[in-house]
């Protein structure tokens, strides 16, 4: 069955996560122990790596979204996200907290991996493909375990880069 292409993405295929996550936007051990500060830590990393300019607007959007409902999806994963008018491309920063932290997750368990996703209104379709691929990844216990046990950002990036092959 031929693939239909729309918005530059082949429908039916999974998105390669590392098209939007770079090695230098992965934190091996988050310093913060609080949800708000973890989101800020990841947003600052995106700003430092020139992925976003207007950090205040980005944080405002993410925290506004977070105020409605926690993005702690369970299984030790949180995916804070927001549509941000001041960026021109979907970006993602990833952080790991080995010991876990309180995040008000749906399952009440600590969060160990946080994926901060920001996207412009024009990339809403890419965001949907990205979040779909990410959801498949976090439901695969083996991949999550490999992400947690990776010793550094480079090896964590490699796990993410190879994830498309196994999903």
C-alpha positions in Angstrom: 0.0 0.0 0.0 1.6 3.3 -1.0 2.3 5.9 1.6 0.4 9.2 1.4 2.6 12.3 2.0 1.2 15.3 3.8 3.0 18.2 5.3 6.3 16.6 4.3 5.7 13.6 6.6 4.8 10.2 5.4 1.5 9.1 7.0 1.8 5.7 8.6 5.5 6.1 9.3 6.9 7.0 12.6 8.8 10.2 13.1 12.5 10.0 13.9 12.6 11.8 17.3 16.2 12.9 16.9 15.1 15.2 14.0 13.9 17.5 16.8 16.0 16.5 19.8 19.7 17.2 19.6 22.5 15.6 21.7 23.2 18.9 23.4 19.5 19.2 24.5 19.6 16.2 26.8 20.4 16.5 30.5 21.7 13.3 32.1 20.8 14.3 35.6 18.5 17.2 36.2 19.5 19.4 39.1 16.0 20.4 40.1 13.7 18.3 42.2 10.6 20.3 41.6 8.3 20.2 38.5 8.4 24.0 37.9 12.1 24.2 38.2 12.7 21.1 36.0 10.6 22.8 33.2 12.6 26.0 33.7 15.9 24.0 33.6 14.9 22.4 30.3 13.7 25.6 28.8 16.9 27.4 29.8 18.8 24.6 28.0 16.8 25.2 24.8 17.5 28.9 25.1 21.2 28.3 25.7 21.4 26.1 22.6 19.7 28.8 20.5 16.5 26.7 20.0 14.3 29.4 21.5 14.7 33.1 22.0 11.8 34.2 24.1 12.1 31.9 27.2 9.5 33.9 29.2 6.8 33.4 26.6 7.7 29.7 26.2 7.6 29.2 30.0 4.3 31.0 30.3 2.7 28.8 27.6 4.0 25.6 29.2 3.0 26.5 32.8 -0.4 27.7 31.6 -0.9 24.3 30.0 0.4 22.5 33.1 -2.0 24.4 35.3 -5.0 22.7 33.6 -3.7 19.1 34.0 -0.4 17.5 34.9 1.6 16.2 32.0 3.0 13.4 34.2 1.6 10.6 32.1 2.7 7.8 34.4 5.4 5.1 34.2 8.0 7.6 35.3 7.4 9.9 32.3 6.4 13.6 32.0 5.8 15.4 28.7 5.2 19.1 29.4 4.4 20.8 26.1 3.0 23.9 24.6 2.3 25.8 21.4 4.6 28.8 21.3 4.1 31.7 18.8 7.6 33.0 19.1 9.4 29.9 17.7 9.6 28.7 14.1 10.2 25.0 14.6 9.3 22.1 16.9 12.0 21.6 19.6 12.4 19.2 22.5 14.7 18.9 25.5 15.0 15.7 27.5 16.0 15.4 31.2 16.5 12.5 33.4 16.2 12.5 37.2 17.7 9.2 38.4 16.1 9.3 41.8 12.8 10.6 40.5 10.7 13.5 41.6 7.2 14.4 42.6 5.3 15.6 39.5 1.6 14.8 40.3 1.6 12.1 37.7 -1.6 10.3 36.8 -0.3 7.1 38.5 1.1 9.0 41.6 4.6 7.7 41.0 7.8 9.7 40.7 8.9 11.0 37.3 12.4 10.0 36.0 12.3 11.2 32.4 10.9 14.6 31.2 10.4 15.6 27.6 9.8 19.3 27.2 8.2 19.9 23.8 7.6 23.4 22.2 6.2 23.9 18.8 4.9 26.8 16.7 1.2 26.9 15.5 2.4 26.1 12.0 3.9 22.8 13.2 0.8 21.4 15.0 0.8 18.5 12.5 4.5 17.7 13.2 3.8 17.9 16.9 1.0 15.3 16.6 3.4 12.9 14.8 6.2 13.6 17.3 4.0 13.0 20.3 2.6 9.8 18.7 6.1 8.5 18.1 7.2 9.5 21.6 4.1 7.8 23.1 5.1 4.6 21.4 8.6 4.9 22.9 7.4 5.5 26.4 5.1 2.5 26.3 8.0 0.3 25.5 9.5 -0.7 28.9 12.7 -1.9 27.3 13.3 1.5 25.6 12.5 3.4 28.7 14.8 1.2 30.7 17.6 1.8 28.1 17.0 5.6 28.4 17.2 5.5 32.1 20.4 3.3 32.2 22.3 5.2 29.5 25.3 6.6 31.2 25.4 10.0 29.4 23.6 12.3 27.0 25.3 10.8 24.0 24.2 7.3 24.8 20.7 8.5 25.6 20.6 10.3 22.3 21.7 7.0 20.6 18.8 5.2 22.2 16.4 7.9 21.0 17.9 7.8 17.5 17.6 4.0 17.2 14.0 4.0 18.7 12.4 4.5 15.3 13.8 1.1 14.3 12.2 -0.8 17.1 8.8 0.9 17.5 
